Amino acid sequence: MDALLFMIFAAIAVICGINLVVQTHPISSALSLVGVMGALAALYLLLGGEFIAAAQLVVYAGAIMVLFVFVIMLLNAGTEKKMVVRPLGKYLGAPFLLIFFGMIAYMIQRILPASSPVVFGAFQGGTAAEIGRSLFTVYLLPFEVTSVLILIAILGAIVLARKEVD
């Protein structure tokens, strides 16, 4: 049952990801990204990471997507114009892409050692307490550097917004 659910949510994530790239309207692309984030949260649940699944939904599918939609509406982005596709790229692009992915998959399989298979629900280390403990002990410096970078980005956005008003 877990393998079937994995295949269903993986297919949803891939289809929404392809739709994200193919769409010409930015709002439709943003909604496809919400579908990808929801499918990823379901995959995290299948693997036993309840906290990371909830964080995926709240932070990415919720807050970040609201920010994306707000920026899209603020910029008043319309539908993209159609590009002229050259026949050589149209007919040779897909086979070359498949050959490229095949070569990458072959190299990864030959270089990386074999690992044990994933057992759905066997992971027991994704609780909020363990994540918080590792975040504030092992990963304290990257966490603080990230918070300082976000603060700098917010200050930069404020400075840029004030220049446009004047």
C-alpha positions in Angstrom: 0.0 0.0 0.0 2.9 2.4 0.8 4.5 1.8 -2.5 1.2 2.5 -4.3 0.7 5.7 -2.3 4.3 6.7 -3.1 3.7 6.2 -6.8 0.5 8.2 -6.7 2.0 11.2 -4.9 5.2 11.0 -6.9 3.2 11.2 -10.1 1.2 14.1 -8.8 4.5 15.9 -7.9 6.0 15.2 -11.4 2.8 16.2 -13.2 2.4 19.5 -11.2 6.2 20.2 -11.8 5.8 19.8 -15.5 2.7 21.9 -15.5 4.6 24.5 -13.5 7.1 24.9 -16.3 4.6 24.6 -19.2 2.1 27.2 -18.0 2.2 30.6 -19.5 0.3 32.5 -16.8 2.2 33.1 -13.6 -0.7 32.5 -11.2 -1.3 29.0 -12.8 2.4 28.2 -12.3 2.1 29.3 -8.7 -0.9 27.0 -8.2 1.0 24.1 -9.8 3.9 24.8 -7.3 1.3 24.4 -4.5 0.5 21.0 -5.9 4.1 20.0 -5.9 4.5 21.2 -2.3 1.4 19.3 -1.2 2.6 16.1 -2.9 6.0 16.4 -1.2 4.3 16.8 2.2 2.4 13.6 1.6 5.7 11.9 0.6 7.2 13.1 3.9 4.3 11.7 5.8 4.8 8.3 4.1 8.4 8.3 5.2 7.5 9.1 8.8 8.5 12.7 9.0 5.3 14.3 10.4 7.0 17.5 11.5 8.7 18.2 8.2 5.5 17.4 6.4 3.6 20.0 8.5 6.4 22.5 8.0 6.3 21.9 4.3 2.6 22.7 4.2 2.7 25.7 6.5 5.9 27.3 5.4 6.1 26.5 1.7 2.6 25.8 0.5 1.2 28.5 2.7 3.5 31.4 3.5 5.9 31.3 0.5 3.1 30.8 -2.0 1.2 33.7 -0.6 4.3 35.8 -1.0 4.8 34.5 -4.6 1.2 35.4 -5.5 1.5 38.8 -3.9 4.6 39.6 -5.9 3.1 38.3 -9.1 0.0 40.5 -8.5 2.2 43.5 -7.5 4.2 43.2 -10.7 1.1 42.8 -12.7 2.6 40.0 -14.7 0.5 38.9 -17.7 0.6 35.9 -19.9 3.9 35.2 -21.6 4.2 35.5 -25.4 4.7 32.4 -27.4 8.3 31.8 -28.6 9.1 30.5 -32.1 10.4 27.0 -31.7 13.0 25.9 -34.2 12.2 22.5 -35.8 15.7 21.1 -35.0 15.2 21.8 -31.3 11.6 20.5 -31.4 12.4 17.1 -32.8 15.9 16.5 -31.4 15.5 18.0 -27.9 13.5 15.2 -26.3 15.7 12.3 -27.6 18.8 14.2 -26.5 17.3 14.9 -23.1 16.4 11.2 -22.6 20.0 10.2 -23.6 21.4 12.8 -21.2 19.2 11.5 -18.3 20.2 7.9 -19.2 23.9 8.8 -19.0 23.4 10.6 -15.7 21.5 7.7 -14.2 24.1 5.2 -15.4 27.0 7.3 -14.0 25.2 7.7 -10.6 24.5 4.0 -10.5 28.1 3.1 -11.3 29.8 5.6 -9.0 27.6 5.6 -5.9 27.6 2.4 -3.7 24.4 0.4 -3.3 22.3 1.4 -0.3 19.7 -0.4 1.8 16.1 0.0 0.5 13.8 2.5 2.1 11.3 1.0 4.6 8.2 3.2 4.8 7.4 4.4 8.3 10.6 3.0 9.8 12.2 6.4 10.5 11.6 7.5 14.0 13.8 10.6 14.3 11.7 13.4 12.8 10.0 14.7 15.9 10.0 18.4 16.7 12.1 18.0 19.8 14.9 16.2 17.9 14.8 18.7 15.1 14.9 21.6 17.5 17.7 20.1 19.5 19.9 19.5 16.4 19.0 23.0 15.0 20.2 24.7 18.2 23.3 22.5 18.8 24.8 21.0 15.7 23.5 23.5 13.2 23.5 26.7 15.4 26.0 28.6 13.2 24.2 28.0 9.9 20.9 28.8 11.5 22.2 32.1 12.8 23.9 33.0 9.6 20.6 32.3 7.7 18.7 34.5 10.1 21.2 37.4 9.6 20.9 37.0 5.8 17.1 37.1 6.0 17.4 40.3 8.1 19.7 41.9 5.6 17.3 41.0 2.8 14.4 42.5 4.6 16.4 45.7 5.2 17.3 45.8 1.5 13.7 45.4 0.5 12.7 48.3 2.8 15.5 50.6 1.4 14.4 49.7 -2.2 10.8 50.3 -1.4 11.5 53.7 0.2 13.5 54.9 -2.9 10.5 54.2 -5.2 8.2 56.2 -3.0 10.4 59.3 -3.0 
